[in-house]
Amino acid sequence: MATGTVSVLPLTGGLATGGFQVVGRTDPSEKFGFSIRDISSGYLHAIGVPLIAGRNFDNRDAADGPRVVMINLKLALAAFPHEDPVGKRVVFPWIKGHVEIVGVAGDENTGSLDAEVQRSCTSRIVRVWAAGGALWCARPAGDMVDCGRSQGSAGIDAEVVVSRVRTMEQVVADAPYTVMRRYPAMLMGAFAAIALLMAVIGI
């Protein structure tokens, strides 16, 4: 079973945005914007996103170690169209010093399924949030509900409470863009039912 944690689930919205400048480039106005999330080292495997280049996060990337990030393929092509981004250093306005790009991940649609894939940058989750807990993703070998109730929680910590277990199909169904698209269909269905009722009464 592959497991990983993420700060914001795919298709659920609420992503932060930011930008960086590439160290060594002379144009100070050249900035690249993207959405931002934190992930653990096992997230990509759990969610099924391939590693395109470089490496995944690992034990070298501790909280007190050098700052590193991963970027998605779309951001890599935009910021480094003719270069290998792995090993390049970038500057974030809110981080002191340089940050190294250690890997390039495949594109993942974090907004909505019918929207263009966004540029994305991720840093590593190095601790569990004390206030809200962690959003845990798993690719189980068996049933997802059984995984959440038993081996999933036991595999992390015997005292960890796992709640609101959902499949990705349920996440997609509950996503804001899906709900918004459902309303017009429901409205059309209601009008059709009223028209049918009026026709029956008229007959």
Secondary structure in CASP SS format (residue, H / E / C, confidence):
PFRMAT SS
TARGET T0000
AUTHOR 0000-0000-0000
METHOD secondary structure of the structure
MODEL  1
M C 1.00
A E 1.00
T E 1.00
G E 1.00
T E 1.00
V E 1.00
S C 1.00
V C 1.00
L C 1.00
P C 1.00
L C 1.00
T C 1.00
G C 1.00
G C 1.00
L C 1.00
A E 1.00
T E 1.00
G E 1.00
G E 1.00
F E 1.00
Q E 1.00
V E 1.00
V C 1.00
G C 1.00
R C 1.00
T C 1.00
D C 1.00
P C 1.00
S C 1.00
E C 1.00
K C 1.00
F E 1.00
G E 1.00
F E 1.00
S E 1.00
I E 1.00
R E 1.00
D E 1.00
I E 1.00
S C 1.00
S C 1.00
G C 1.00
Y H 1.00
L H 1.00
H H 1.00
A H 1.00
I H 1.00
G C 1.00
V C 1.00
P C 1.00
L E 1.00
I E 1.00
A E 1.00
G E 1.00
R C 1.00
N C 1.00
F C 1.00
D C 1.00
N C 1.00
R C 1.00
D C 1.00
A C 1.00
A C 1.00
D C 1.00
G C 1.00
P C 1.00
R C 1.00
V E 1.00
V E 1.00
M E 1.00
I E 1.00
N E 1.00
L H 1.00
K H 1.00
L H 1.00
A H 1.00
L H 1.00
A H 1.00
A H 1.00
F C 1.00
P C 1.00
H C 1.00
E C 1.00
D C 1.00
P C 1.00
V C 1.00
G C 1.00
K C 1.00
R E 1.00
V E 1.00
V E 1.00
F C 1.00
P C 1.00
W C 1.00
I C 1.00
K C 1.00
G C 1.00
H C 1.00
V E 1.00
E E 1.00
I E 1.00
V E 1.00
G E 1.00
V E 1.00
A E 1.00
G C 1.00
D C 1.00
E C 1.00
N C 1.00
T C 1.00
G C 1.00
S C 1.00
L C 1.00
D C 1.00
A C 1.00
E C 1.00
V C 1.00
Q C 1.00
R C 1.00
S E 1.00
C E 1.00
T E 1.00
S E 1.00
R E 1.00
I C 1.00
V C 1.00
R C 1.00
V C 1.00
W C 1.00
A C 1.00
A C 1.00
G C 1.00
G C 1.00
A C 1.00
L E 1.00
W E 1.00
C E 1.00
A E 1.00
R E 1.00
P C 1.00
A C 1.00
G C 1.00
D C 1.00
M H 1.00
V H 1.00
D H 1.00
C H 1.00
G H 1.00
R H 1.00
S C 1.00
Q H 1.00
G H 1.00
S H 1.00
A H 1.00
G H 1.00
I H 1.00
D C 1.00
A C 1.00
E C 1.00
V C 1.00
V C 1.00
V C 1.00
S C 1.00
R C 1.00
V C 1.00
R C 1.00
T C 1.00
M H 1.00
E H 1.00
Q H 1.00
V H 1.00
V H 1.00
A H 1.00
D H 1.00
A C 1.00
P H 1.00
Y H 1.00
T H 1.00
V H 1.00
M H 1.00
R H 1.00
R H 1.00
Y H 1.00
P H 1.00
A H 1.00
M H 1.00
L H 1.00
M H 1.00
G H 1.00
A H 1.00
F H 1.00
A H 1.00
A H 1.00
I H 1.00
A H 1.00
L H 1.00
L H 1.00
M H 1.00
A H 1.00
V H 1.00
I H 1.00
G H 1.00
I C 1.00
END
